[in-house]
Amino acid sequence: MTSPAAPETYRAIAELDGDWWVVTVPDLRGVYAQGRTYEQARAMARDAIATMLGVAADRVAVTMDVRLPGHAEDSIDEVSQARAARDAAAAAEQRTLRESARRLKAAGVKVVDAAALLGISKQRVYQLLTDS
């Protein structure tokens, strides 16, 4: 059985116009959509693209570039950057915890003591020791 192909991704531009989000798709001339909410506008854009291409909506993905007055979209970018930094820090913490648990075990430290030293549960220490 073959796996279905990944959906084709299109870039759309969403702008707030009063109470409506207006969406254009630069790569597909004549494709416009709108919605009262951002998510509704995204869904409408996806449907509009699929209709224009003559494919099922699940074959289309949409990346929305938001344009707001006064560069308010910079706030969205700042949140994305902060989340990326948080995720990177969490991944680094997990790598460090895994290595620390292994070093403590190699040094003969009991699991219960390793848990107390690392500030995690005994169960988590066992998980870290069995992780690849």
C-alpha positions as CSV (number, residue, x, y, z in Angstrom):
1,M,0.0,0.0,0.0
2,T,1.4,3.4,-1.0
3,S,1.2,6.3,1.4
4,P,-0.7,9.4,0.1
5,A,1.4,12.2,-1.2
6,A,1.9,15.2,1.0
7,P,-0.5,18.1,0.3
8,E,0.7,20.9,-1.9
9,T,1.4,24.0,0.2
10,Y,0.5,27.5,-1.1
11,R,1.3,30.8,0.4
12,A,-1.5,33.2,1.0
13,I,-1.6,36.8,2.3
14,A,-4.3,37.6,4.9
15,E,-5.2,41.2,5.7
16,L,-7.7,42.5,8.1
17,D,-10.3,44.7,6.4
18,G,-12.8,45.9,9.1
19,D,-14.4,42.8,10.5
20,W,-13.2,40.5,7.7
21,W,-10.0,38.7,6.9
22,V,-9.3,39.0,3.2
23,V,-7.0,36.4,1.7
24,T,-5.2,36.5,-1.7
25,V,-3.0,33.7,-3.1
26,P,-0.1,35.3,-5.1
27,D,0.8,32.1,-7.0
28,L,-2.7,31.5,-8.2
29,R,-4.2,34.5,-10.0
30,G,-7.8,35.1,-9.2
31,V,-7.9,33.1,-6.0
32,Y,-9.4,35.2,-3.2
33,A,-11.2,34.3,0.0
34,Q,-12.5,35.9,3.1
35,G,-13.8,35.0,6.5
36,R,-15.0,36.7,9.7
37,T,-12.3,34.9,11.7
38,Y,-8.7,34.1,10.8
39,E,-9.3,30.4,10.9
40,Q,-12.4,30.7,8.8
41,A,-10.4,32.7,6.2
42,R,-7.7,30.1,6.2
43,A,-10.3,27.3,5.6
44,M,-12.0,29.4,2.8
45,A,-8.6,30.0,1.2
46,R,-7.8,26.3,1.3
47,D,-11.2,25.5,-0.3
48,A,-10.8,28.2,-2.9
49,I,-7.3,26.9,-3.9
50,A,-8.6,23.3,-4.1
51,T,-11.6,24.4,-6.3
52,M,-9.3,26.4,-8.6
53,L,-7.0,23.4,-9.0
54,G,-9.8,20.8,-9.2
55,V,-8.5,18.7,-6.3
56,A,-9.8,17.7,-2.9
57,A,-9.3,20.2,-0.1
58,D,-7.2,17.7,1.8
59,R,-4.6,17.9,-1.1
60,V,-4.0,21.5,-0.3
61,A,-2.2,23.2,2.7
62,V,-2.0,27.0,3.2
63,T,0.7,29.0,4.8
64,M,-0.8,32.4,5.8
65,D,1.3,35.6,5.8
66,V,-0.5,38.1,8.0
67,R,-0.4,41.8,7.1
68,L,-1.6,44.2,9.8
69,P,-1.5,47.9,10.1
70,G,1.5,49.4,11.9
71,H,3.5,46.2,11.6
72,A,1.4,44.6,14.3
73,E,2.3,41.3,12.7
74,D,5.8,41.7,14.3
75,S,4.1,40.6,17.5
76,I,3.2,37.3,15.8
77,D,6.8,36.8,14.7
78,E,8.1,37.6,18.2
79,V,5.8,34.9,19.7
80,S,7.0,32.4,17.1
81,Q,10.6,33.1,17.9
82,A,10.0,32.9,21.6
83,R,8.3,29.5,21.1
84,A,11.1,28.2,18.9
85,A,13.6,29.3,21.6
86,R,11.5,27.5,24.3
87,D,11.3,24.3,22.2
88,A,15.0,24.4,21.6
89,A,15.7,24.9,25.4
90,A,13.3,22.0,26.3
91,A,15.1,19.7,23.8
92,A,18.5,20.7,25.3
93,E,17.1,20.1,28.8
94,Q,16.0,16.6,27.8
95,R,19.3,15.7,26.2
96,T,21.1,17.0,29.3
97,L,18.8,15.1,31.7
98,R,19.3,11.9,29.7
99,E,23.1,12.2,29.8
100,S,23.1,13.2,33.4
101,A,20.9,10.2,34.4
102,R,23.3,7.9,32.6
103,R,26.4,9.5,34.2
104,L,24.8,9.2,37.7
105,K,24.0,5.6,37.1
106,A,27.5,4.9,35.9
107,A,28.8,6.5,39.0
108,G,26.8,4.1,41.1
109,V,24.1,6.6,42.2
110,K,20.8,4.9,43.1
111,V,17.8,5.8,40.9
112,V,16.0,7.4,43.9
113,D,19.0,9.6,44.6
114,A,19.4,10.5,40.9
115,A,15.8,11.6,40.9
116,A,16.3,13.8,43.9
117,L,19.5,15.3,42.5
118,L,17.9,16.0,39.1
119,G,14.6,17.2,40.5
120,I,12.5,14.6,38.6
121,S,10.6,11.5,39.5
122,K,12.1,8.0,39.7
123,Q,9.9,6.9,36.8
124,R,11.4,9.7,34.7
125,V,14.9,8.6,35.5
126,Y,14.0,5.1,34.4
127,Q,12.6,6.5,31.2
128,L,15.7,8.5,30.5
129,L,17.9,5.5,31.1
130,T,16.0,3.4,28.6
131,D,15.7,6.2,25.9
132,S,18.0,5.8,22.9
